[in-house]
Amino acid sequence: MDIIATLADELKIRKGQAEAAVKLIDEGNTIPFISRYRKEATGSLNDEVLRNLYERLNYLRNLEERKEQVLSSIEEQGKLTSELKGQILAAETLVSVEDLYRPYRPKRRTRATIAKEKGLQPLAELIWLQQVDKPLEQEAEPYLNEEKEVHTVEEALAGAKDILAESISDEAVYRKYIRETTMRLGRILSAAKEPDKESVYEMYYEFEEGIAKLAGHRILALNRGEAEKVLTVKVEAPVDQLLQYLEKKVILRDNPHTTPLLREVVEDSYKRLIAPAIEREIRNELTERAEEGAMKVFGKNLEQLLMQPPIANRVVLGWDPAFRTGCKLAVVDATGKVLDTTVIYPTAPQNKVAESKAVLKRLIQKYDISLISVGNGTASRESEMVIVELLKEIPRPIQYVIVNEAGASVYSASKLATEEFPNFDVGQRSAASIARRLQDPLAELVKIDPKSIGVGQYQHDMNQKKLSETLGGVVEDCVNKVGVDLNTASASLLEYISGISKVIARNIVAYREENGRFLTRAQLLKVAKLGPKAYEQCAGFMRILDGKNPLDATSVHPESYEATKKLLARLGYAPEDIRGGKLAGIAGKILDYKKLAAELGIGEITLRDIAKELEKPARDPRDEMPRPILRTDVLEMKDLTPGMILKGTVRNVIDFGAFVDIGVHQDGLVHISQICEKYIKHPLEAVSVGDVVEVKVMSVDLKKKRIQLTMRL
């Protein structure tokens, strides 16, 4: 297989782009580095395409490796024909390779192998030829053998049938047809084990849908219902059509002696050997496909959440709400440093509202707090009521935000949080995390296992290794898009930077603690275990503000420093002008990019990137994202009436719609059909996590706590 050509064809890119990307990956370059600093080589392939290419490259290489193993195994058995070799080499999927290998794979003892041991193979072959002219009972008599335990003609014929059934089941062409036909025309059926018992799976108690039309979220729901022993799920295949196909392939002559027996063999082969295996394969394939779709959605949601704009230069009060144990508070300054922590008890059962307000007023006055960040967990609603009352009593303008606290408890109990806040308890750490999530969502959320951030669907049911790889890739891309301040970044943020391992990240922090601030990027080479290759990969994503070299504060890679200095000199600027933001409009002063790039010895794309960066040094791509809604008043579910139009923030996007926070405790659902006027296949085509949207209330069910919204205003 020409892997490069296959990749180019699948990803709809040029062969040269695929070749360059594979070469760079094989040389040990990371996806963020290739995407940002090797645009010339790859023709500007973005990180999403590069990750897909990397995944497919691994699959195709594994496929080629498996083909070699299979060919070698069949050759050792002396059964490799040129035709079979050609079929294996032409196979495009691992399933196809396994189908072709099936007849030659070493088997455990089956009914067919036992029959072969009894010497019944020649009888099976005789029947297969369909040329006998006397009853099969007579043909079977010579095969009776007391020693081999073949006592009757019925036993001899039963053994021959077992051999033929296995032979039919091993035929790759038949399996391919049966698999494809079942996928196209088959149906998935589910039923309740206890129909009278209430559960979240009630819509699947009597469920039936064509396999070809089954949506990913339904597949995952059925799987979970089955795993929890609430549902029974099965595949219903077009059996009559499949048996007709097999009979047509197997029964080549209308022989009164062999035809009835071969019909029995075909049915046995299909029902006993083929159908259960195909059902397993189809269920696995559907699950894989559904998981892949769910992971993509999860990844997209996670990216939007991580890329939410930071709220800078504000002293924030983090509020971790609770009932019995009280609400934990943490005051965090503009740099993320925790200034104070305490616990108040404004909620049930204590209800010490007046006392709590007095504590809050004192903290607000002392630390000049202008923003309160409230976790959206238990007692969030009750806490919000207290905050709104408090804001009416304070003359200064203060706002609050409800933040998604998913994963805060996971983080606060982690080893990392213990190292970061050794003197704090779990609640205080959680409150600090809730405050920092608002100040810099990316820097705070990288400390939490992405699976715990709660913007996915069925994440605990998926292939955990693949999910971790997918989400890890998303976090890596986000961190590298934004870049990090080398002198303030935590080890957990640094380890996502291109080329930096967990060990090197810790070494960078240790070097900083021993030697003080980094003054140049080149100093990184003094960090233990950070060699030239790691430096090449990471340097462009590390920022040093107020360092010796103004270029160290930009995303210009050190390999392009010489060219950048020449460019500045040619346009009448000095590197120092970068600091003062004096280079606005520099891109427009370059009249011929192609010619100038050649003179500077760099690529044209690199030159355009450098010019863009010099205009807005270390610009934050998150600034272009919608900002969170800051509130000063509260809404309750009972305040909502159909027709009411509100502004809200998209909290989660799933296959069938989007959940929007409109300021009441319960997020409202905008069904996919209500997202926009035109038809869309998936909600992500129109909305993303973090989007600020306008919605209209369609219905409110107070008993079930359900709010139906529409964006079709």
C-alpha positions as CSV (number, residue, x, y, z in Angstrom):
1,M,0.0,0.0,0.0
2,D,1.2,3.5,-0.8
3,I,0.5,5.0,2.6
4,I,1.3,8.6,1.5
5,A,-1.1,8.4,-1.4
6,T,-3.8,6.9,0.8
7,L,-3.4,9.7,3.4
8,A,-3.5,12.4,0.7
9,D,-6.6,10.9,-0.8
10,E,-8.4,10.4,2.5
11,L,-7.6,13.8,4.0
12,K,-8.1,15.6,0.6
13,I,-4.6,17.1,0.7
14,R,-1.7,17.1,-1.8
15,K,0.7,14.1,-1.8
16,G,3.6,16.5,-1.1
17,Q,1.9,17.8,2.0
18,A,1.2,14.3,3.3
19,E,4.8,13.3,2.6
20,A,6.3,16.3,4.3
21,A,4.0,15.9,7.4
22,V,4.9,12.2,7.7
23,K,8.7,13.0,7.4
24,L,8.4,15.7,10.1
25,I,6.5,13.4,12.5
26,D,9.0,10.6,11.9
27,E,11.8,13.0,12.8
28,G,10.2,13.5,16.2
29,N,8.5,16.9,15.7
30,T,5.3,17.5,17.6
31,I,2.0,18.4,16.0
32,P,1.8,22.0,17.5
33,F,5.4,22.7,16.3
34,I,4.8,21.4,12.7
35,S,1.5,23.3,12.5
36,R,3.1,26.6,13.7
37,Y,6.7,26.6,12.5
38,R,6.8,24.2,9.5
39,K,4.0,25.7,7.3
40,E,6.3,26.0,4.3
41,A,6.9,22.2,4.3
42,T,3.3,21.1,4.9
43,G,1.6,23.9,2.9
44,S,0.0,25.3,6.1
45,L,-1.7,22.1,7.4
46,N,-3.5,23.0,10.6
47,D,-3.3,21.0,13.9
48,E,-6.7,19.3,13.3
49,V,-5.6,17.9,9.9
50,L,-2.2,16.9,11.3
51,R,-3.8,15.0,14.2
52,N,-6.1,13.1,11.8
53,L,-3.1,12.4,9.6
54,Y,-1.1,11.1,12.6
55,E,-3.9,8.8,13.7
56,R,-4.5,7.4,10.2
57,L,-0.7,7.0,9.7
58,N,-0.6,4.8,12.8
59,Y,-3.6,2.7,11.7
60,L,-2.2,2.2,8.2
61,R,1.2,1.2,9.5
62,N,-0.4,-1.3,11.9
63,L,-2.4,-2.6,9.0
64,E,0.8,-3.1,6.9
65,E,2.5,-4.8,9.9
66,R,-0.5,-7.2,10.3
67,K,-0.5,-8.0,6.6
68,E,3.2,-9.1,7.0
69,Q,2.4,-11.3,10.0
70,V,-0.5,-12.9,8.2
71,L,1.4,-13.6,5.0
72,S,4.3,-15.0,7.0
73,S,2.0,-17.3,9.0
74,I,0.2,-18.6,5.8
75,E,3.5,-19.1,4.0
76,E,4.8,-21.2,6.9
77,Q,1.8,-23.4,6.5
78,G,2.7,-23.8,2.8
79,K,-0.7,-22.5,1.8
80,L,0.1,-19.1,0.3
81,T,-1.1,-18.7,-3.3
82,S,-0.3,-15.7,-5.4
83,E,-4.1,-14.9,-5.6
84,L,-4.4,-15.0,-1.8
85,K,-1.3,-12.9,-1.4
86,G,-2.7,-10.3,-3.8
87,Q,-6.0,-10.2,-1.8
88,I,-4.2,-9.7,1.5
89,L,-1.9,-6.9,0.1
90,A,-5.0,-5.1,-1.4
91,A,-7.0,-5.2,1.8
92,E,-7.8,-1.8,3.1
93,T,-9.0,-2.6,6.6
94,L,-7.9,-4.8,9.5
95,V,-11.3,-6.5,9.3
96,S,-10.7,-7.5,5.7
97,V,-7.2,-8.9,6.6
98,E,-8.7,-11.0,9.4
99,D,-11.5,-12.3,7.2
100,L,-8.9,-13.6,4.7
101,Y,-6.7,-15.0,7.4
102,R,-9.6,-16.8,9.2
103,P,-9.3,-20.2,7.3
104,Y,-5.6,-20.4,8.1
105,R,-5.6,-19.1,11.7
106,P,-4.7,-21.7,14.2
107,K,-8.0,-22.7,15.8
108,R,-9.0,-24.1,19.1
109,R,-10.7,-27.6,18.8
110,T,-14.0,-27.1,17.1
111,R,-16.7,-29.6,16.0
112,A,-15.1,-29.4,12.5
113,T,-11.6,-30.2,13.7
114,I,-12.9,-33.1,15.7
115,A,-14.7,-34.4,12.6
116,K,-11.5,-34.0,10.5
117,E,-9.6,-36.0,13.2
118,K,-12.2,-38.8,12.7
119,G,-11.2,-38.9,9.0
120,L,-14.5,-37.3,7.6
121,Q,-12.9,-34.6,5.4
122,P,-13.1,-36.7,2.2
123,L,-16.8,-37.3,2.8
124,A,-17.3,-33.5,3.3
125,E,-15.4,-32.9,0.0
126,L,-17.6,-35.5,-1.8
127,I,-20.8,-33.8,-0.7
128,W,-19.3,-30.3,-1.6
129,L,-18.8,-31.5,-5.2
130,Q,-22.5,-32.3,-5.5
131,Q,-21.9,-35.1,-8.0
132,V,-23.1,-38.2,-6.0
133,D,-25.7,-40.4,-7.6
134,K,-26.7,-42.5,-4.6
135,P,-28.1,-41.7,-1.1
136,L,-25.6,-40.1,1.2
137,E,-26.2,-42.8,3.8
138,Q,-24.5,-45.2,1.4
139,E,-21.7,-42.8,0.6
140,A,-21.1,-42.5,4.4
141,E,-20.8,-46.2,5.2
142,P,-17.1,-46.5,4.2
143,Y,-16.3,-43.8,6.9
144,L,-17.7,-45.8,9.8
145,N,-14.8,-46.5,12.2
146,E,-15.2,-47.9,15.7
147,E,-11.6,-46.9,16.6
148,K,-12.3,-43.2,15.7
149,E,-15.7,-43.3,17.3
150,V,-17.8,-43.0,14.1
151,H,-20.4,-45.6,14.9
152,T,-23.3,-44.7,12.6
153,V,-23.9,-43.1,9.2
154,E,-25.8,-40.3,11.0
155,E,-22.6,-39.5,13.0
156,A,-20.5,-39.6,9.9
157,L,-22.9,-37.2,8.0
158,A,-23.1,-34.9,11.1
159,G,-19.3,-34.6,11.2
160,A,-19.2,-33.9,7.4
161,K,-21.8,-31.2,7.9
162,D,-19.7,-29.6,10.7
163,I,-16.7,-29.5,8.4
164,L,-18.7,-27.9,5.6
165,A,-20.4,-25.4,7.9
166,E,-17.0,-24.2,9.2
167,S,-15.7,-24.0,5.7
168,I,-18.6,-21.7,4.6
169,S,-18.2,-19.6,7.7
170,D,-14.4,-19.1,6.9
171,E,-15.1,-17.7,3.4
172,A,-14.0,-14.0,3.4
173,V,-16.3,-13.1,0.4
174,Y,-19.4,-14.4,2.2
175,R,-18.6,-12.7,5.5
176,K,-18.0,-9.4,3.7
177,Y,-21.4,-9.6,1.9
178,I,-23.2,-10.6,5.1
179,R,-21.6,-7.9,7.2
180,E,-22.3,-5.1,4.6
181,T,-25.9,-6.3,4.0
182,T,-26.6,-6.5,7.7
183,M,-25.2,-3.0,8.2
184,R,-27.3,-1.7,5.3
185,L,-30.6,-3.5,6.0
186,G,-30.4,-4.9,9.6
187,R,-32.1,-3.3,12.6
188,I,-31.2,-2.9,16.2
189,L,-33.8,-4.0,18.7
190,S,-33.9,-3.3,22.4
191,A,-36.3,-4.3,25.2
192,A,-36.6,-3.9,28.9
193,K,-35.7,-6.7,31.2
194,E,-38.3,-5.4,33.7
195,P,-40.8,-3.3,31.6
196,D,-42.6,-2.0,34.7
197,K,-39.5,-0.6,36.4
198,E,-38.8,3.1,36.0
199,S,-35.4,4.1,34.6
200,V,-33.7,6.7,32.4
201,Y,-33.8,4.2,29.6
202,E,-37.6,4.1,29.2
203,M,-37.5,5.3,25.6
204,Y,-35.5,2.2,24.7
205,Y,-37.9,-0.3,26.4
206,E,-39.4,-1.1,23.0
207,F,-37.0,0.3,20.6
208,E,-36.2,-0.5,17.0
209,E,-34.2,1.3,14.4
210,G,-32.2,0.6,11.2
211,I,-28.5,0.1,11.9
212,A,-27.6,2.5,9.0
213,K,-29.6,5.3,10.6
214,L,-28.7,4.8,14.3
215,A,-27.3,8.0,15.8
216,G,-24.1,7.8,17.9
217,H,-25.7,9.0,21.2
218,R,-28.4,6.2,20.9
219,I,-25.7,3.5,20.4
220,L,-23.9,4.7,23.5
221,A,-27.2,4.9,25.5
222,L,-28.1,1.3,24.4
223,N,-24.7,0.1,25.4
224,R,-24.9,1.6,28.8
225,G,-28.5,0.3,29.4
226,E,-27.3,-3.1,28.4
227,A,-24.2,-2.9,30.7
228,E,-26.4,-1.8,33.6
229,K,-28.6,-4.9,32.9
230,V,-31.7,-2.8,32.2
231,L,-32.0,-3.5,28.5
232,T,-31.4,-6.5,26.2
233,V,-30.0,-5.4,22.8
234,K,-29.8,-7.5,19.7
235,V,-29.1,-7.1,15.9
236,E,-32.0,-8.3,13.6
237,A,-30.5,-9.3,10.3
238,P,-32.3,-9.8,7.0
239,V,-31.9,-13.6,7.5
240,D,-34.0,-14.9,4.5
241,Q,-32.0,-12.7,2.1
242,L,-28.7,-13.8,3.6
243,L,-29.6,-17.5,3.5
244,Q,-30.7,-17.2,-0.1
245,Y,-27.4,-15.6,-1.0
246,L,-25.4,-18.4,0.8
247,E,-27.5,-21.2,-0.9
248,K,-26.9,-19.6,-4.3
249,K,-23.2,-19.5,-3.6
250,V,-22.9,-23.1,-2.1
251,I,-25.6,-25.1,-4.0
252,L,-24.3,-25.1,-7.6
253,R,-26.1,-28.3,-8.8
254,D,-29.6,-29.4,-8.1
255,N,-28.7,-32.8,-6.7
256,P,-31.6,-34.6,-4.9
257,H,-29.1,-36.3,-2.6
258,T,-26.8,-33.3,-1.6
259,T,-29.2,-30.2,-1.9
260,P,-31.3,-30.9,1.2
261,L,-28.2,-31.5,3.3
262,L,-26.4,-28.4,2.0
263,R,-29.5,-26.3,2.8
264,E,-29.2,-27.6,6.4
265,V,-25.4,-26.9,6.4
266,V,-25.9,-23.3,5.1
267,E,-28.5,-22.5,7.8
268,D,-26.3,-24.1,10.6
269,S,-23.2,-22.2,9.3
270,Y,-25.0,-18.9,9.3
271,K,-27.0,-19.2,12.6
272,R,-24.3,-21.0,14.7
273,L,-21.0,-19.6,13.3
274,I,-21.4,-16.5,11.2
275,A,-24.4,-14.5,12.7
276,P,-23.1,-14.3,16.3
277,A,-19.6,-13.2,15.1
278,I,-21.0,-10.6,12.7
279,E,-23.4,-9.3,15.4
280,R,-20.4,-8.8,17.7
281,E,-18.4,-7.1,14.9
282,I,-21.2,-4.8,14.0
283,R,-21.9,-3.8,17.6
284,N,-18.1,-3.2,18.0
285,E,-18.0,-1.1,14.8
286,L,-21.1,0.9,15.8
287,T,-19.6,1.6,19.3
288,E,-16.2,2.6,17.8
289,R,-17.9,5.0,15.4
290,A,-20.2,6.4,18.1
291,E,-17.2,6.8,20.5
292,E,-15.2,8.6,17.8
293,G,-18.1,11.0,17.1
294,A,-18.6,11.6,20.9
295,M,-14.8,12.2,21.4
296,K,-14.8,14.7,18.5
297,V,-17.7,16.6,20.2
298,F,-16.0,16.3,23.6
299,G,-12.8,17.6,22.1
300,K,-14.5,20.6,20.4
301,N,-16.4,21.4,23.6
302,L,-13.2,21.2,25.7
303,E,-11.3,23.4,23.2
304,Q,-14.0,26.1,23.5
305,L,-13.9,25.9,27.3
306,L,-10.1,26.1,27.5
307,M,-10.0,29.0,25.0
308,Q,-12.5,31.2,27.0
309,P,-11.0,34.6,27.4
310,P,-9.3,35.3,30.8
311,I,-10.7,38.1,33.0
312,A,-7.5,39.9,33.8
313,N,-6.6,42.5,36.4
314,R,-9.5,41.7,38.8
315,V,-9.4,40.6,42.4
316,V,-11.8,37.6,42.5
317,L,-13.6,35.9,45.3
318,G,-14.0,32.2,44.7
319,W,-17.1,30.7,46.2
320,D,-17.4,26.9,46.6
321,P,-21.1,26.5,47.6
322,A,-22.4,23.8,50.0
323,F,-25.1,23.2,52.6
324,R,-24.1,21.4,55.8
325,T,-20.3,22.0,55.6
326,G,-20.6,25.7,54.7
327,C,-19.5,27.7,51.7
328,K,-15.7,27.8,51.2
329,L,-14.3,31.2,50.1
330,A,-10.9,32.1,48.7
331,V,-9.8,35.7,47.7
332,V,-7.4,35.6,44.8
333,D,-5.4,38.6,43.5
334,A,-5.0,39.6,39.9
335,T,-1.9,37.3,39.5
336,G,-3.8,34.3,40.9
337,K,-2.2,34.4,44.4
338,V,-4.5,33.4,47.2
339,L,-4.8,36.2,49.7
340,D,-7.3,34.9,52.2
341,T,-9.7,31.9,52.8
342,T,-12.6,31.4,55.1
343,V,-15.9,29.5,55.5
344,I,-19.4,31.0,55.9
345,Y,-22.7,29.3,56.6
346,P,-25.5,31.3,54.8
347,T,-27.3,28.1,53.6
348,A,-29.4,25.4,55.3
349,P,-29.2,24.0,58.0
350,Q,-27.3,26.9,59.7
351,N,-28.9,29.8,57.6
352,K,-26.4,32.3,59.2
353,V,-27.2,34.9,56.4
354,A,-26.5,38.1,58.4
355,E,-23.3,36.8,59.8
356,S,-22.1,35.6,56.4
357,K,-22.9,39.0,54.8
358,A,-20.8,40.8,57.4
359,V,-17.8,38.5,56.6
360,L,-18.3,39.1,52.8
361,K,-18.5,42.9,53.2
362,R,-15.3,42.9,55.3
363,L,-13.5,40.8,52.6
364,I,-14.8,43.0,49.8
365,Q,-13.7,46.2,51.6
366,K,-10.3,44.8,52.6
367,Y,-9.2,43.3,49.2
368,D,-11.2,45.6,46.8
369,I,-13.0,42.6,45.3
370,S,-14.9,43.4,42.1
371,L,-16.0,40.0,41.0
372,I,-17.4,36.8,42.6
373,S,-16.9,33.4,40.9
374,V,-19.5,30.9,42.2
375,G,-19.3,27.2,41.5
376,N,-22.5,25.7,39.9
377,G,-22.7,22.7,42.2
378,T,-24.9,21.9,45.3
379,A,-26.3,25.0,47.0
380,S,-25.2,27.2,44.1
381,R,-28.7,28.6,43.7
382,E,-29.1,29.4,47.4
383,S,-25.6,31.1,47.4
384,E,-26.6,33.2,44.4
385,M,-29.6,34.5,46.3
386,V,-27.4,35.6,49.2
387,I,-24.9,37.3,46.7
388,V,-27.7,39.2,44.9
389,E,-29.1,40.5,48.2
390,L,-25.5,41.5,49.3
391,L,-24.8,43.4,46.1
392,K,-27.9,45.5,46.6
393,E,-26.5,46.5,50.1
394,I,-23.0,47.5,48.8
395,P,-22.6,50.9,47.1
396,R,-19.7,49.8,44.9
397,P,-20.3,47.9,41.5
398,I,-19.6,44.2,42.0
399,Q,-20.6,41.4,39.6
400,Y,-20.8,37.7,39.9
401,V,-20.5,34.7,37.5
402,I,-21.7,31.1,37.8
403,V,-18.8,28.9,36.6
404,N,-18.8,25.3,35.7
405,E,-17.1,23.7,38.7
406,A,-16.8,20.2,37.1
407,G,-13.5,18.7,38.2
408,A,-12.8,21.2,41.0
409,S,-13.3,18.5,43.6
410,V,-11.1,16.1,41.6
411,Y,-8.3,18.7,41.5
412,S,-8.6,19.8,45.1
413,A,-8.1,16.2,46.3
414,S,-5.2,15.6,43.9
415,K,-1.5,15.3,44.7
416,L,-0.9,18.5,42.6
417,A,-3.3,20.6,44.7
418,T,-1.7,19.3,47.9
419,E,1.7,20.4,46.6
420,E,0.3,23.8,45.4
421,F,-1.6,24.5,48.7
422,P,-0.1,22.3,51.4
423,N,-1.8,24.3,54.2
424,F,-5.3,24.4,52.7
425,D,-8.0,21.8,53.1
426,V,-9.9,20.4,50.1
427,G,-12.7,23.1,50.3
428,Q,-10.2,26.0,50.3
429,R,-8.3,24.5,47.3
430,S,-11.6,24.1,45.5
431,A,-12.7,27.7,46.1
432,A,-9.2,29.0,44.9
433,S,-9.6,26.9,41.7
434,I,-13.1,28.3,41.1
435,A,-11.7,31.8,41.3
436,R,-8.8,31.1,39.1
437,R,-11.0,29.5,36.5
438,L,-12.3,32.9,35.7
439,Q,-9.0,34.7,35.7
440,D,-7.3,32.2,33.4
441,P,-9.4,29.2,32.4
442,L,-6.6,27.5,30.5
443,A,-4.0,27.7,33.2
444,E,-6.4,26.3,35.8
445,L,-8.2,23.7,33.8
446,V,-4.9,22.0,32.6
447,K,-4.5,20.8,36.2
448,I,-7.5,18.6,35.9
449,D,-7.9,15.3,34.0
450,P,-9.8,16.5,30.9
451,K,-12.3,13.6,31.3
452,S,-13.5,15.2,34.6
453,I,-14.2,18.6,33.1
454,G,-17.8,17.5,32.2
455,V,-18.3,18.8,28.7
456,G,-18.8,15.4,27.0
457,Q,-21.3,12.6,26.8
458,Y,-20.9,9.0,28.0
459,Q,-17.2,9.7,28.6
460,H,-16.9,7.0,31.3
461,D,-18.1,4.3,28.8
462,M,-15.5,5.0,26.1
463,N,-12.1,3.5,25.4
464,Q,-10.3,5.4,28.1
465,K,-6.8,5.3,26.5
466,K,-8.1,6.7,23.2
467,L,-10.2,9.3,25.0
468,S,-7.2,10.4,27.0
469,E,-5.1,10.7,23.9
470,T,-7.8,12.7,22.0
471,L,-8.3,15.1,24.9
472,G,-4.6,15.4,25.7
473,G,-4.1,16.5,22.0
474,V,-6.8,19.1,22.4
475,V,-5.2,20.5,25.6
476,E,-1.8,20.5,23.9
477,D,-3.1,22.4,20.9
478,C,-4.8,25.0,23.1
479,V,-1.8,25.6,25.4
480,N,0.5,26.0,22.4
481,K,-1.9,28.3,20.5
482,V,-1.9,30.6,23.5
483,G,1.8,30.1,24.6
484,V,3.0,30.4,28.2
485,D,4.9,32.9,30.4
486,L,8.0,31.0,31.1
487,N,8.5,32.8,34.4
488,T,5.1,32.2,35.9
489,A,3.7,29.0,34.2
490,S,3.1,26.0,36.5
491,A,4.6,22.6,35.8
492,S,1.1,21.3,34.8
493,L,0.8,24.0,32.2
494,L,4.4,23.6,30.9
495,E,4.1,19.9,30.4
496,Y,1.6,20.5,27.6
497,I,4.1,22.7,25.7
498,S,5.5,21.1,22.5
499,G,8.6,19.0,23.3
500,I,8.2,19.3,27.1
501,S,7.7,16.1,29.2
502,K,6.5,16.0,32.8
503,V,10.1,15.6,34.0
504,I,11.4,18.6,32.0
505,A,8.4,20.7,33.1
506,R,9.3,20.1,36.8
507,N,13.0,20.8,36.0
508,I,12.1,24.2,34.4
509,V,10.2,25.1,37.6
510,A,13.1,23.9,39.8
511,Y,15.6,25.9,37.7
512,R,13.5,29.0,38.1
513,E,13.3,28.5,41.9
514,E,17.1,28.1,42.1
515,N,18.3,30.7,39.6
516,G,15.5,33.3,39.6
517,R,13.7,34.5,36.5
518,F,14.6,33.4,33.0
519,L,16.1,36.4,31.1
520,T,16.4,34.7,27.7
521,R,14.9,31.7,25.9
522,A,18.4,30.4,25.3
523,Q,18.7,29.8,29.1
524,L,16.3,26.9,28.7
525,L,19.3,24.9,27.3
526,K,20.7,24.9,30.9
527,V,17.6,23.1,32.2
528,A,18.3,19.4,33.0
529,K,17.3,17.0,30.3
530,L,16.2,19.8,27.9
531,G,18.4,19.1,24.8
532,P,18.6,20.9,21.4
533,K,15.6,19.0,20.0
534,A,13.3,19.8,22.9
535,Y,14.5,23.4,22.7
536,E,13.7,23.6,19.0
537,Q,10.2,22.2,19.7
538,C,9.3,24.4,22.7
539,A,11.2,27.7,22.4
540,G,8.6,29.5,20.2
541,F,5.8,28.8,22.6
542,M,7.6,30.1,25.7
543,R,7.3,33.9,26.4
544,I,9.7,36.0,28.4
545,L,8.2,39.4,29.2
546,D,10.7,42.1,30.1
547,G,13.6,39.9,29.2
548,K,16.9,40.8,27.5
549,N,15.6,40.2,24.0
550,P,12.3,41.8,23.0
551,L,11.7,38.9,20.5
552,D,11.6,36.4,23.4
553,A,8.2,37.9,24.3
554,T,6.7,37.0,20.9
555,S,5.9,33.8,19.1
556,V,8.7,34.4,16.6
557,H,10.9,31.2,16.8
558,P,14.6,31.8,17.7
559,E,15.6,30.1,14.4
560,S,14.0,33.2,12.7
561,Y,15.6,35.9,14.9
562,E,18.3,36.8,12.4
563,A,15.8,37.2,9.6
564,T,13.5,39.2,11.9
565,K,16.3,41.6,12.9
566,K,17.2,42.1,9.2
567,L,13.5,42.8,8.4
568,L,13.2,45.4,11.2
569,A,16.4,47.1,10.1
570,R,15.2,47.2,6.5
571,L,11.9,48.8,7.6
572,G,13.7,51.3,9.8
573,Y,12.9,49.8,13.2
574,A,14.9,48.4,16.1
575,P,14.0,45.3,18.2
576,E,13.3,47.6,21.1
577,D,10.3,49.1,19.2
578,I,8.5,45.7,19.7
579,R,8.1,46.5,23.5
580,G,6.4,49.9,22.9
581,G,3.9,48.5,20.4
582,K,5.4,50.8,17.8
583,L,5.1,48.3,14.9
584,A,1.4,48.6,14.1
585,G,0.9,48.5,10.4
586,I,4.3,46.9,9.7
587,A,2.7,44.2,7.5
588,G,1.4,46.8,5.1
589,K,4.9,48.2,4.6
590,I,6.1,45.0,3.0
591,L,5.4,45.5,-0.7
592,D,6.7,42.2,-2.2
593,Y,6.6,39.3,0.3
594,K,7.9,36.7,-2.1
595,K,11.0,38.8,-3.0
596,L,11.7,39.9,0.6
597,A,11.4,36.4,1.9
598,A,14.0,35.1,-0.6
599,E,16.3,37.9,0.4
600,L,15.9,37.2,4.1
601,G,16.4,33.4,3.5
602,I,13.0,32.4,5.0
603,G,9.7,31.2,3.5
604,E,7.0,33.6,2.4
605,I,4.5,32.1,4.9
606,T,7.0,32.5,7.7
607,L,7.6,36.1,6.8
608,R,3.8,36.8,6.8
609,D,3.6,35.1,10.3
610,I,6.5,37.2,11.6
611,A,5.0,40.5,10.3
612,K,1.6,39.6,11.8
613,E,3.2,38.8,15.2
614,L,5.3,42.0,15.3
615,E,2.2,44.1,14.8
616,K,0.5,42.5,17.9
617,P,3.3,40.9,19.9
618,A,2.2,37.9,22.0
619,R,-1.4,38.5,21.1
620,D,-3.8,36.1,22.9
621,P,-6.1,34.2,20.5
622,R,-8.6,33.9,23.3
623,D,-9.4,37.6,23.1
624,E,-11.5,36.9,20.0
625,M,-13.8,34.5,21.9
626,P,-17.1,35.6,23.6
627,R,-16.7,36.8,27.2
628,P,-18.7,35.2,30.0
629,I,-21.9,37.0,31.1
630,L,-21.3,38.9,34.4
631,R,-24.5,39.1,36.4
632,T,-25.9,41.4,39.1
633,D,-29.4,39.9,39.6
634,V,-31.0,36.4,39.9
635,L,-33.7,34.5,38.0
636,E,-35.6,31.5,39.3
637,M,-37.1,28.7,37.3
638,K,-40.6,29.8,38.4
639,D,-39.9,33.3,37.0
640,L,-39.6,31.8,33.5
641,T,-42.6,32.1,31.1
642,P,-42.9,30.8,27.5
643,G,-42.0,33.5,25.1
644,M,-39.4,35.2,27.4
645,I,-36.2,36.1,25.6
646,L,-32.9,35.8,27.5
647,K,-29.2,35.9,26.9
648,G,-27.3,32.7,28.0
649,T,-24.0,30.9,27.7
650,V,-23.7,27.5,26.0
651,R,-22.4,25.1,28.6
652,N,-22.4,21.8,26.7
653,V,-23.0,20.6,23.1
654,I,-24.2,17.1,22.5
655,D,-25.4,15.1,19.4
656,F,-29.1,16.2,19.8
657,G,-28.7,19.8,21.0
658,A,-27.1,22.3,23.3
659,F,-27.5,23.1,27.0
660,V,-27.6,26.8,27.7
661,D,-27.1,28.5,31.1
662,I,-29.8,31.3,31.3
663,G,-29.1,32.2,34.9
664,V,-31.4,29.7,36.6
665,H,-30.1,26.6,38.4
666,Q,-31.1,24.3,35.6
667,D,-29.6,24.6,32.1
668,G,-32.1,24.7,29.3
669,L,-32.0,22.5,26.3
670,V,-32.1,23.8,22.8
671,H,-33.0,20.8,20.6
672,I,-31.0,20.5,17.4
673,S,-34.2,21.4,15.4
674,Q,-34.4,24.7,17.3
675,I,-30.8,25.9,16.9
676,C,-31.2,27.6,13.5
677,E,-33.6,27.9,10.6
678,K,-31.6,25.8,8.2
679,Y,-31.0,22.0,8.5
680,I,-27.8,21.1,10.4
681,K,-26.4,17.6,10.8
682,H,-24.8,18.4,14.2
683,P,-25.2,21.3,16.7
684,L,-21.5,22.0,16.5
685,E,-22.1,23.4,13.0
686,A,-23.9,26.3,14.7
687,V,-22.9,26.6,18.4
688,S,-19.9,26.0,20.6
689,V,-19.3,25.8,24.4
690,G,-18.8,29.4,25.7
691,D,-20.9,31.0,23.0
692,V,-23.2,33.8,24.3
693,V,-26.6,33.2,22.6
694,E,-30.1,34.7,22.6
695,V,-32.8,32.2,23.4
696,K,-36.6,32.1,23.8
697,V,-38.3,30.0,26.5
698,M,-40.6,27.4,24.8
699,S,-41.8,25.5,27.9
700,V,-40.9,25.0,31.6
701,D,-41.6,21.8,33.5
702,L,-41.0,22.6,37.2
703,K,-41.7,19.0,38.4
704,K,-39.1,17.4,36.0
705,K,-36.9,20.5,36.2
706,R,-36.7,20.8,32.4
707,I,-36.5,23.9,30.3
708,Q,-37.0,23.8,26.5
709,L,-35.5,26.7,24.7
710,T,-35.3,27.8,21.1
711,M,-32.7,30.0,19.2
712,R,-35.1,30.4,16.3
713,L,-36.3,33.8,17.3
